[in-house]
Amino acid sequence: MTAGSDRSSRILVTGGAGFLGSYLVKSLLSTGHEVVVLDNGCLKNLEEVNSNPRLEIIQASVTSPFPSHIQASRIYHLACHASPKQFGLRPLEILETCYVGTKNALEAARKWNARILLASTSEVYGNPQVCPQPETYNGNVNCFGPRACYDEGKRVAEALAYAHREQSGVDVRIARIFNVYGPGMPASDGRVVCSFVDAAISSRDLVITGSGAASRCFQYVDDCVAGVRLLMESAWSQGPMNIGSETETTMAELAEIVLQRVAAQRHGRRSKIVYDGAVKDDPQRRRPDCSLAKRVLGWEPCVSLEDGTDRTVAWFLASDENDR
Ligand SMILES: NC(=O)c1ccc[n+]([C@@H]2O[C@H](COP(=O)([O-])OP(=O)(O)OC[C@H]3O[C@@H](n4cnc5c(N)ncnc54)[C@H](O)[C@@H]3O)[C@@H](O)[C@H]2O)c1
């Protein structure tokens, strides 16, 4: 692929080697786009497409200025560690990625006259005091705690996007993404669906932190990619948009669903559900109000938690890496 390629379909995905990014990259390739990935991490998720002539992979950090030859017309800016385990291990890197990386992405969008979509998060609502959360809710976030690097990092990223839109006229979309899960999400990164599936397949205890009453709304990864792509191509530049499932599930309910779905696909000792101390600043309730996405994009998730969990369990069982 050369710098002179058709700009109209050339798309940059930062963080394109991550869990969500790799699904997005495969989806964009499957619809004929030229895709450039900018990522400084492991490329394993892109193994099945890395020989595609329409894919260019640049292994670099978004905290350095973007290579000018990319010249994309669309930028999906996903680069940022999303696993809660990373929040404790590299908070400064996450903050730098959110601030400097987003500043560089917006600067590239300005120079290339590209449209940019920022992958923001439900974490900008913190531990919400309003449920469900509409985009107009300003959140309840602790700026001095273990999740602050990510939550406040994403908030400053949104603020940068706003400032660039106002000051430089950059064409910005902001997706506030709620908990995504699916095949390919590493069991080790601490996100709950895959941690539970991994534990159940290994007949280990499913450990619920807190009472089990905390809730999340889980969306299957293909649904999220569809929503994000629709938002990118929509005329909606007025403000952030929630992209998530509105079906609320408590941690105790999720653990039961996972145990049932694993038992349906694999015979073995059934794991126990055990309870551990609550994690500091872990939000108690998370539920998006997605009426904006329904009205503007005509989008809502269509994969149920049961079906999505079945697909995730099947992937874990089939995966060589997780073979046991
Ligand atoms: N998965 C979810 O449930 C979820 C929910 C809300 C928002 N999001 C957002 O979507 C995006 C992708 O999430 P994910 O689940 O794929 O996360 P992930 O952690 O699986 O992937 C993140 C990717 O970004 C890369 N990256 C991190 N810092 C970088 C840097 N400085 N330079 C270049 N690359 C860098 C990593 O190497 C990795 O490949 C993130 O911005 C996340 O905040 C995800």
The ligand as a Gaussian input file, in Angstrom:
#p B3LYP/6-31G(d) Opt

LIG

0 1
 N      -13.563000      -3.317000      25.594000
 C      -14.409000      -2.588000      26.296000
 O      -15.260000      -3.092000      27.045000
 C      -14.374000      -1.084000      26.175000
 C      -15.354000      -0.341000      26.832000
 C      -15.294000       1.040000      26.758000
 C      -14.322000       1.672000      26.005000
 N      -13.383000       0.923000      25.374000
 C      -12.318000       1.631000      24.645000
 O      -12.078000       1.014000      23.396000
 C      -10.684000       1.026000      23.122000
 C      -10.199000      -0.370000      22.819000
 O      -10.530000      -1.223000      23.913000
 P       -9.987000      -2.727000      23.923000
 O      -10.925000      -3.515000      24.739000
 O       -9.680000      -3.177000      22.549000
 O       -8.634000      -2.516000      24.747000
 P       -7.295000      -3.389000      24.679000
 O       -6.584000      -3.082000      25.941000
 O       -7.623000      -4.800000      24.341000
 O       -6.523000      -2.786000      23.443000
 C       -5.911000      -1.533000      23.484000
 C       -4.835000      -1.466000      22.397000
 O       -4.251000      -0.169000      22.442000
 C       -2.845000      -0.327000      22.331000
 N       -2.183000       0.804000      22.981000
 C       -2.233000       1.140000      24.295000
 N       -1.484000       2.226000      24.503000
 C       -0.952000       2.575000      23.293000
 C       -0.081000       3.599000      22.851000
 N        0.413000       4.523000      23.689000
 N        0.247000       3.662000      21.535000
 C       -0.254000       2.746000      20.662000
 N       -1.063000       1.745000      21.034000
 C       -1.409000       1.670000      22.325000
 C       -2.530000      -1.637000      23.022000
 O       -1.287000      -2.178000      22.591000
 C       -3.725000      -2.499000      22.608000
 O       -3.460000      -3.190000      21.404000
 C       -9.989000       1.660000      24.330000
 O       -9.736000       3.014000      24.052000
 C      -11.015000       1.537000      25.425000
 O      -10.898000       2.580000      26.346000
 C      -13.398000      -0.442000      25.450000

